[in-house]
Amino acid sequence: MEQIEIVKKRLKKENISIRELSEITNLSEATLYRYFEGTKCSKKTRLIMDEFIEFA
């Protein structure tokens, strides 16, 4: 399963908004929107989101 889909499922399951995710990960909301749109994002962003998934 793709990383983005896993993150989306966790957000939905735990009722977390983009703003709350931004506070949790210290990533800007704009960065998170680019991540979810599948547009260009850095390796650092993907690593942070991997950590977010593992934290679940």
PDB file of N, CA, C and O in Angstrom:
ATOM      1  N   MET A   1       0.839  -1.182   0.000  1.00  0.00           N
ATOM      2  CA  MET A   1       0.000   0.000   0.000  1.00  0.00           C
ATOM      3  C   MET A   1       0.884   1.245   0.000  1.00  0.00           C
ATOM      4  O   MET A   1       1.908   1.304   0.679  1.00  0.00           O
ATOM      5  N   GLU A   2       0.470   2.205  -0.758  1.00  0.00           N
ATOM      6  CA  GLU A   2       1.235   3.434  -0.895  1.00  0.00           C
ATOM      7  C   GLU A   2       1.244   4.235   0.411  1.00  0.00           C
ATOM      8  O   GLU A   2       0.256   4.270   1.144  1.00  0.00           O
ATOM      9  N   GLN A   3       2.371   4.870   0.678  1.00  0.00           N
ATOM     10  CA  GLN A   3       2.551   5.631   1.921  1.00  0.00           C
ATOM     11  C   GLN A   3       1.451   6.677   2.121  1.00  0.00           C
ATOM     12  O   GLN A   3       0.934   6.821   3.228  1.00  0.00           O
ATOM     13  N   ILE A   4       1.098   7.391   1.085  1.00  0.00           N
ATOM     14  CA  ILE A   4       0.086   8.447   1.197  1.00  0.00           C
ATOM     15  C   ILE A   4      -1.243   7.866   1.657  1.00  0.00           C
ATOM     16  O   ILE A   4      -1.914   8.453   2.505  1.00  0.00           O
ATOM     17  N   GLU A   5      -1.629   6.722   1.108  1.00  0.00           N
ATOM     18  CA  GLU A   5      -2.898   6.101   1.489  1.00  0.00           C
ATOM     19  C   GLU A   5      -2.886   5.663   2.954  1.00  0.00           C
ATOM     20  O   GLU A   5      -3.897   5.773   3.646  1.00  0.00           O
ATOM     21  N   ILE A   6      -1.756   5.174   3.415  1.00  0.00           N
ATOM     22  CA  ILE A   6      -1.639   4.767   4.819  1.00  0.00           C
ATOM     23  C   ILE A   6      -1.819   5.979   5.725  1.00  0.00           C
ATOM     24  O   ILE A   6      -2.524   5.914   6.732  1.00  0.00           O
ATOM     25  N   VAL A   7      -1.177   7.083   5.360  1.00  0.00           N
ATOM     26  CA  VAL A   7      -1.292   8.307   6.162  1.00  0.00           C
ATOM     27  C   VAL A   7      -2.733   8.804   6.157  1.00  0.00           C
ATOM     28  O   VAL A   7      -3.262   9.183   7.202  1.00  0.00           O
ATOM     29  N   LYS A   8      -3.374   8.805   4.984  1.00  0.00           N
ATOM     30  CA  LYS A   8      -4.767   9.265   4.895  1.00  0.00           C
ATOM     31  C   LYS A   8      -5.679   8.425   5.786  1.00  0.00           C
ATOM     32  O   LYS A   8      -6.553   8.965   6.464  1.00  0.00           O
ATOM     33  N   LYS A   9      -5.479   7.107   5.786  1.00  0.00           N
ATOM     34  CA  LYS A   9      -6.297   6.230   6.627  1.00  0.00           C
ATOM     35  C   LYS A   9      -6.088   6.536   8.103  1.00  0.00           C
ATOM     36  O   LYS A   9      -7.040   6.544   8.883  1.00  0.00           O
ATOM     37  N   ARG A  10      -4.836   6.789   8.484  1.00  0.00           N
ATOM     38  CA  ARG A  10      -4.565   7.107   9.895  1.00  0.00           C
ATOM     39  C   ARG A  10      -5.211   8.436  10.278  1.00  0.00           C
ATOM     40  O   ARG A  10      -5.778   8.560  11.364  1.00  0.00           O
ATOM     41  N   LEU A  11      -5.128   9.426   9.395  1.00  0.00           N
ATOM     42  CA  LEU A  11      -5.744  10.721   9.682  1.00  0.00           C
ATOM     43  C   LEU A  11      -7.243  10.575   9.873  1.00  0.00           C
ATOM     44  O   LEU A  11      -7.830  11.155  10.786  1.00  0.00           O
ATOM     45  N   LYS A  12      -7.852   9.786   8.991  1.00  0.00           N
ATOM     46  CA  LYS A  12      -9.300   9.584   9.081  1.00  0.00           C
ATOM     47  C   LYS A  12      -9.658   8.809  10.350  1.00  0.00           C
ATOM     48  O   LYS A  12     -10.602   9.167  11.055  1.00  0.00           O
ATOM     49  N   LYS A  13      -8.908   7.757  10.636  1.00  0.00           N
ATOM     50  CA  LYS A  13      -9.178   6.911  11.800  1.00  0.00           C
ATOM     51  C   LYS A  13      -9.067   7.703  13.101  1.00  0.00           C
ATOM     52  O   LYS A  13      -9.888   7.542  14.005  1.00  0.00           O
ATOM     53  N   GLU A  14      -8.048   8.558  13.192  1.00  0.00           N
ATOM     54  CA  GLU A  14      -7.802   9.306  14.419  1.00  0.00           C
ATOM     55  C   GLU A  14      -8.396  10.712  14.378  1.00  0.00           C
ATOM     56  O   GLU A  14      -8.223  11.494  15.314  1.00  0.00           O
ATOM     57  N   ASN A  15      -9.100  11.029  13.283  1.00  0.00           N
ATOM     58  CA  ASN A  15      -9.757  12.327  13.130  1.00  0.00           C
ATOM     59  C   ASN A  15      -8.766  13.484  13.312  1.00  0.00           C
ATOM     60  O   ASN A  15      -8.994  14.396  14.107  1.00  0.00           O
ATOM     61  N   ILE A  16      -7.670  13.426  12.562  1.00  0.00           N
ATOM     62  CA  ILE A  16      -6.624  14.443  12.622  1.00  0.00           C
ATOM     63  C   ILE A  16      -6.732  15.328  11.384  1.00  0.00           C
ATOM     64  O   ILE A  16      -6.822  14.826  10.263  1.00  0.00           O
ATOM     65  N   SER A  17      -6.722  16.627  11.586  1.00  0.00           N
ATOM     66  CA  SER A  17      -6.788  17.574  10.471  1.00  0.00           C
ATOM     67  C   SER A  17      -5.377  17.856   9.945  1.00  0.00           C
ATOM     68  O   SER A  17      -4.382  17.508  10.579  1.00  0.00           O
ATOM     69  N   ILE A  18      -5.315  18.490   8.781  1.00  0.00           N
ATOM     70  CA  ILE A  18      -4.028  18.882   8.211  1.00  0.00           C
ATOM     71  C   ILE A  18      -3.307  19.832   9.169  1.00  0.00           C
ATOM     72  O   ILE A  18      -2.094  19.732   9.357  1.00  0.00           O
ATOM     73  N   ARG A  19      -4.053  20.741   9.764  1.00  0.00           N
ATOM     74  CA  ARG A  19      -3.451  21.697  10.710  1.00  0.00           C
ATOM     75  C   ARG A  19      -2.830  20.955  11.899  1.00  0.00           C
ATOM     76  O   ARG A  19      -1.716  21.273  12.316  1.00  0.00           O
ATOM     77  N   GLU A  20      -3.547  19.972  12.443  1.00  0.00           N
ATOM     78  CA  GLU A  20      -3.021  19.196  13.568  1.00  0.00           C
ATOM     79  C   GLU A  20      -1.806  18.372  13.144  1.00  0.00           C
ATOM     80  O   GLU A  20      -0.831  18.262  13.887  1.00  0.00           O
ATOM     81  N   LEU A  21      -1.873  17.797  11.947  1.00  0.00           N
ATOM     82  CA  LEU A  21      -0.743  17.028  11.433  1.00  0.00           C
ATOM     83  C   LEU A  21       0.472  17.936  11.263  1.00  0.00           C
ATOM     84  O   LEU A  21       1.602  17.525  11.526  1.00  0.00           O
ATOM     85  N   SER A  22       0.238  19.154  10.829  1.00  0.00           N
ATOM     86  CA  SER A  22       1.312  20.132  10.688  1.00  0.00           C
ATOM     87  C   SER A  22       1.990  20.380  12.032  1.00  0.00           C
ATOM     88  O   SER A  22       3.216  20.456  12.106  1.00  0.00           O
ATOM     89  N   GLU A  23       1.206  20.503  13.076  1.00  0.00           N
ATOM     90  CA  GLU A  23       1.765  20.720  14.417  1.00  0.00           C
ATOM     91  C   GLU A  23       2.517  19.488  14.918  1.00  0.00           C
ATOM     92  O   GLU A  23       3.547  19.613  15.579  1.00  0.00           O
ATOM     93  N   ILE A  24       2.005  18.310  14.605  1.00  0.00           N
ATOM     94  CA  ILE A  24       2.631  17.060  15.048  1.00  0.00           C
ATOM     95  C   ILE A  24       3.979  16.849  14.359  1.00  0.00           C
ATOM     96  O   ILE A  24       4.958  16.467  15.000  1.00  0.00           O
ATOM     97  N   THR A  25       4.021  17.102  13.046  1.00  0.00           N
ATOM     98  CA  THR A  25       5.206  16.787  12.248  1.00  0.00           C
ATOM     99  C   THR A  25       6.164  17.960  12.058  1.00  0.00           C
ATOM    100  O   THR A  25       7.283  17.775  11.580  1.00  0.00           O
ATOM    101  N   ASN A  26       5.734  19.159  12.429  1.00  0.00           N
ATOM    102  CA  ASN A  26       6.515  20.385  12.191  1.00  0.00           C
ATOM    103  C   ASN A  26       6.734  20.651  10.708  1.00  0.00           C
ATOM    104  O   ASN A  26       7.712  21.295  10.329  1.00  0.00           O
ATOM    105  N   LEU A  27       5.832  20.159   9.872  1.00  0.00           N
ATOM    106  CA  LEU A  27       5.841  20.469   8.445  1.00  0.00           C
ATOM    107  C   LEU A  27       4.756  21.506   8.197  1.00  0.00           C
ATOM    108  O   LEU A  27       3.729  21.513   8.875  1.00  0.00           O
ATOM    109  N   SER A  28       4.985  22.379   7.228  1.00  0.00           N
ATOM    110  CA  SER A  28       3.970  23.391   6.934  1.00  0.00           C
ATOM    111  C   SER A  28       2.752  22.742   6.285  1.00  0.00           C
ATOM    112  O   SER A  28       2.841  21.656   5.712  1.00  0.00           O
ATOM    113  N   GLU A  29       1.624  23.423   6.384  1.00  0.00           N
ATOM    114  CA  GLU A  29       0.408  22.914   5.749  1.00  0.00           C
ATOM    115  C   GLU A  29       0.601  22.820   4.241  1.00  0.00           C
ATOM    116  O   GLU A  29       0.122  21.876   3.612  1.00  0.00           O
ATOM    117  N   ALA A  30       1.299  23.793   3.655  1.00  0.00           N
ATOM    118  CA  ALA A  30       1.553  23.774   2.208  1.00  0.00           C
ATOM    119  C   ALA A  30       2.352  22.532   1.814  1.00  0.00           C
ATOM    120  O   ALA A  30       2.063  21.896   0.800  1.00  0.00           O
ATOM    121  N   THR A  31       3.345  22.195   2.612  1.00  0.00           N
ATOM    122  CA  THR A  31       4.148  20.996   2.343  1.00  0.00           C
ATOM    123  C   THR A  31       3.280  19.750   2.419  1.00  0.00           C
ATOM    124  O   THR A  31       3.400  18.849   1.589  1.00  0.00           O
ATOM    125  N   LEU A  32       2.411  19.703   3.411  1.00  0.00           N
ATOM    126  CA  LEU A  32       1.534  18.539   3.562  1.00  0.00           C
ATOM    127  C   LEU A  32       0.558  18.429   2.401  1.00  0.00           C
ATOM    128  O   LEU A  32       0.307  17.324   1.920  1.00  0.00           O
ATOM    129  N   TYR A  33       0.001  19.543   1.935  1.00  0.00           N
ATOM    130  CA  TYR A  33      -0.901  19.496   0.786  1.00  0.00           C
ATOM    131  C   TYR A  33      -0.163  19.001  -0.453  1.00  0.00           C
ATOM    132  O   TYR A  33      -0.706  18.203  -1.218  1.00  0.00           O
ATOM    133  N   ARG A  34       1.076  19.469  -0.661  1.00  0.00           N
ATOM    134  CA  ARG A  34       1.861  18.981  -1.806  1.00  0.00           C
ATOM    135  C   ARG A  34       2.110  17.485  -1.666  1.00  0.00           C
ATOM    136  O   ARG A  34       2.036  16.748  -2.649  1.00  0.00           O
ATOM    137  N   TYR A  35       2.402  17.035  -0.455  1.00  0.00           N
ATOM    138  CA  TYR A  35       2.635  15.609  -0.195  1.00  0.00           C
ATOM    139  C   TYR A  35       1.403  14.794  -0.579  1.00  0.00           C
ATOM    140  O   TYR A  35       1.517  13.784  -1.273  1.00  0.00           O
ATOM    141  N   PHE A  36       0.220  15.232  -0.126  1.00  0.00           N
ATOM    142  CA  PHE A  36      -1.003  14.483  -0.397  1.00  0.00           C
ATOM    143  C   PHE A  36      -1.424  14.555  -1.858  1.00  0.00           C
ATOM    144  O   PHE A  36      -2.079  13.639  -2.355  1.00  0.00           O
ATOM    145  N   GLU A  37      -1.060  15.629  -2.552  1.00  0.00           N
ATOM    146  CA  GLU A  37      -1.373  15.741  -3.977  1.00  0.00           C
ATOM    147  C   GLU A  37      -0.433  14.878  -4.809  1.00  0.00           C
ATOM    148  O   GLU A  37      -0.681  14.634  -5.990  1.00  0.00           O
ATOM    149  N   GLY A  38       0.634  14.426  -4.192  1.00  0.00           N
ATOM    150  CA  GLY A  38       1.588  13.584  -4.908  1.00  0.00           C
ATOM    151  C   GLY A  38       2.561  14.388  -5.744  1.00  0.00           C
ATOM    152  O   GLY A  38       3.271  13.830  -6.580  1.00  0.00           O
ATOM    153  N   THR A  39       2.600  15.708  -5.524  1.00  0.00           N
ATOM    154  CA  THR A  39       3.560  16.526  -6.250  1.00  0.00           C
ATOM    155  C   THR A  39       4.909  16.433  -5.558  1.00  0.00           C
ATOM    156  O   THR A  39       5.055  15.778  -4.527  1.00  0.00           O
ATOM    157  N   LYS A  40       5.867  17.086  -6.134  1.00  0.00           N
ATOM    158  CA  LYS A  40       7.238  16.985  -5.652  1.00  0.00           C
ATOM    159  C   LYS A  40       7.362  17.350  -4.172  1.00  0.00           C
ATOM    160  O   LYS A  40       6.924  18.418  -3.744  1.00  0.00           O
ATOM    161  N   CYS A  41       7.961  16.453  -3.405  1.00  0.00           N
ATOM    162  CA  CYS A  41       8.267  16.738  -2.000  1.00  0.00           C
ATOM    163  C   CYS A  41       9.623  16.111  -1.678  1.00  0.00           C
ATOM    164  O   CYS A  41      10.080  15.195  -2.362  1.00  0.00           O
ATOM    165  N   SER A  42      10.237  16.612  -0.653  1.00  0.00           N
ATOM    166  CA  SER A  42      11.602  16.196  -0.319  1.00  0.00           C
ATOM    167  C   SER A  42      11.646  14.819   0.349  1.00  0.00           C
ATOM    168  O   SER A  42      10.636  14.300   0.825  1.00  0.00           O
ATOM    169  N   LYS A  43      12.837  14.259   0.364  1.00  0.00           N
ATOM    170  CA  LYS A  43      13.045  12.989   1.068  1.00  0.00           C
ATOM    171  C   LYS A  43      12.783  13.171   2.555  1.00  0.00           C
ATOM    172  O   LYS A  43      12.277  12.267   3.220  1.00  0.00           O
ATOM    173  N   LYS A  44      13.132  14.353   3.073  1.00  0.00           N
ATOM    174  CA  LYS A  44      12.906  14.645   4.492  1.00  0.00           C
ATOM    175  C   LYS A  44      11.421  14.549   4.827  1.00  0.00           C
ATOM    176  O   LYS A  44      11.048  13.994   5.861  1.00  0.00           O
ATOM    177  N   THR A  45      10.576  15.091   3.952  1.00  0.00           N
ATOM    178  CA  THR A  45       9.129  15.027   4.172  1.00  0.00           C
ATOM    179  C   THR A  45       8.668  13.581   4.215  1.00  0.00           C
ATOM    180  O   THR A  45       7.894  13.200   5.094  1.00  0.00           O
ATOM    181  N   ARG A  46       9.137  12.771   3.271  1.00  0.00           N
ATOM    182  CA  ARG A  46       8.747  11.361   3.246  1.00  0.00           C
ATOM    183  C   ARG A  46       9.244  10.619   4.488  1.00  0.00           C
ATOM    184  O   ARG A  46       8.544   9.755   5.016  1.00  0.00           O
ATOM    185  N   LEU A  47      10.443  10.952   4.952  1.00  0.00           N
ATOM    186  CA  LEU A  47      10.972  10.319   6.164  1.00  0.00           C
ATOM    187  C   LEU A  47      10.149  10.696   7.388  1.00  0.00           C
ATOM    188  O   LEU A  47       9.869   9.852   8.240  1.00  0.00           O
ATOM    189  N   ILE A  48       9.765  11.957   7.473  1.00  0.00           N
ATOM    190  CA  ILE A  48       8.934  12.401   8.596  1.00  0.00           C
ATOM    191  C   ILE A  48       7.593  11.683   8.571  1.00  0.00           C
ATOM    192  O   ILE A  48       7.087  11.276   9.616  1.00  0.00           O
ATOM    193  N   MET A  49       7.016  11.525   7.388  1.00  0.00           N
ATOM    194  CA  MET A  49       5.730  10.841   7.280  1.00  0.00           C
ATOM    195  C   MET A  49       5.885   9.353   7.592  1.00  0.00           C
ATOM    196  O   MET A  49       4.973   8.747   8.154  1.00  0.00           O
ATOM    197  N   ASP A  50       7.027   8.756   7.237  1.00  0.00           N
ATOM    198  CA  ASP A  50       7.303   7.362   7.629  1.00  0.00           C
ATOM    199  C   ASP A  50       7.300   7.228   9.149  1.00  0.00           C
ATOM    200  O   ASP A  50       6.740   6.278   9.697  1.00  0.00           O
ATOM    201  N   GLU A  51       7.931   8.188   9.821  1.00  0.00           N
ATOM    202  CA  GLU A  51       7.954   8.167  11.286  1.00  0.00           C
ATOM    203  C   GLU A  51       6.548   8.328  11.848  1.00  0.00           C
ATOM    204  O   GLU A  51       6.206   7.699  12.850  1.00  0.00           O
ATOM    205  N   PHE A  52       5.735   9.161  11.214  1.00  0.00           N
ATOM    206  CA  PHE A  52       4.352   9.356  11.646  1.00  0.00           C
ATOM    207  C   PHE A  52       3.580   8.043  11.540  1.00  0.00           C
ATOM    208  O   PHE A  52       2.799   7.705  12.430  1.00  0.00           O
ATOM    209  N   ILE A  53       3.796   7.308  10.457  1.00  0.00           N
ATOM    210  CA  ILE A  53       3.117   6.024  10.256  1.00  0.00           C
ATOM    211  C   ILE A  53       3.571   5.024  11.322  1.00  0.00           C
ATOM    212  O   ILE A  53       2.747   4.328  11.916  1.00  0.00           O
ATOM    213  N   GLU A  54       4.877   4.954  11.560  1.00  0.00           N
ATOM    214  CA  GLU A  54       5.419   3.998  12.527  1.00  0.00           C
ATOM    215  C   GLU A  54       4.971   4.306  13.946  1.00  0.00           C
ATOM    216  O   GLU A  54       4.855   3.398  14.769  1.00  0.00           O
ATOM    217  N   PHE A  55       4.719   5.568  14.240  1.00  0.00           N
ATOM    218  CA  PHE A  55       4.302   5.988  15.574  1.00  0.00           C
ATOM    219  C   PHE A  55       2.927   5.434  15.929  1.00  0.00           C
ATOM    220  O   PHE A  55       2.584   5.296  17.103  1.00  0.00           O
ATOM    221  N   ALA A  56       2.147   5.119  14.898  1.00  0.00           N
ATOM    222  CA  ALA A  56       0.766   4.657  15.129  1.00  0.00           C
ATOM    223  C   ALA A  56       0.772   3.440  15.947  1.00  0.00           C
ATOM    224  O   ALA A  56      -0.290   2.896  16.251  1.00  0.00           O
TER     225      ALA A  56
END
